[in-house]
Amino acid sequence: MQISFTFGHQIYNTNLRAGIDISIPLTSESAGPKCFFAPNFKIEPVISGNFVGEVSAGSPVNFRNIFINPHGNGTHTECVGHITAEPYTINQCLTEFHFVAFLVTIMPEKIFESDYVITENVLRNKIGESEQTPAIIVRTLPNTDEKLKKDYSGTNPAYFSEDAMLYLNNRDIVHLLTDLPSVDRAEDGGKLLAHKAFWNWPMIPNKKKTITEMVYIDNVVPDGLYLCNIQIASIESDASPSKIVIYPLNKL
């Protein structure tokens, strides 16, 4: 199924049957990917009296509970409600679901003894000459399939600097997607400088902006322009597990 659309002054087309899913599947058999010492993702049958919600246990249907921490278990999309007392929800904030996105691969810069950081200079050197898009997908190096099952808890993974977020704001980025477990340093004393800068909190918060974390983009997927589809569950909370599908774009 082919579609064509205009972005800026350019016409693009893509094949909707050629989507690339960059979200990470979750299974009860795997402890990861997860972060911040969240409980493991878990699926288990409902048990009530003699009833066990598994066909293999004699039930006519599978009837299971799912236990998940959206921020800690796998790919998720969050809104400004992640850092506010006000009850902003991802279901209310994310009202459009297709965006032109630029995929870029970045090697974080080593700062201090053990920190690897995506700074403004790193971003500017990689995307400064590229076309501005409403969404950006940041793939970090090294990039291995370990990201599909890694437990980031206590490992001090790479993160974004405050000036990097301000740079993205200056480029009018509305949706930031990354394979990192958080845009902020895992242990930063609660400063959350990157989150706050991206959402312009607490000055004039932008409630339409989203951050998606813990995607995985295989190395065979080239950098460049894509149509990005963000899918969430209709959950009235600050974050939701999400499915992210990208479609290669061709200029016409």
Secondary structure, DSSP 8 states (H G I E B T S, - for coil): -EEEEEETTEEEEEETTS-EE-S----TT---SB-TT----EEEE-EETTEES-GGGT-SS--EEEE--TTTBSSEEE-GGGG-SS---HHHH----EEEEEEEEE--EEETTTEEEE-HHHHHHHHTTS---SEEEEEESS--GGGGT-B-TTS---EE-HHHHHHHHHTT--EEEESSS-SS-SSSTT--HHHHHHHTTTTS--TT-EEEES----TTS-SEEEEEEEEE---SSSEEEEEEEEEE-EE-
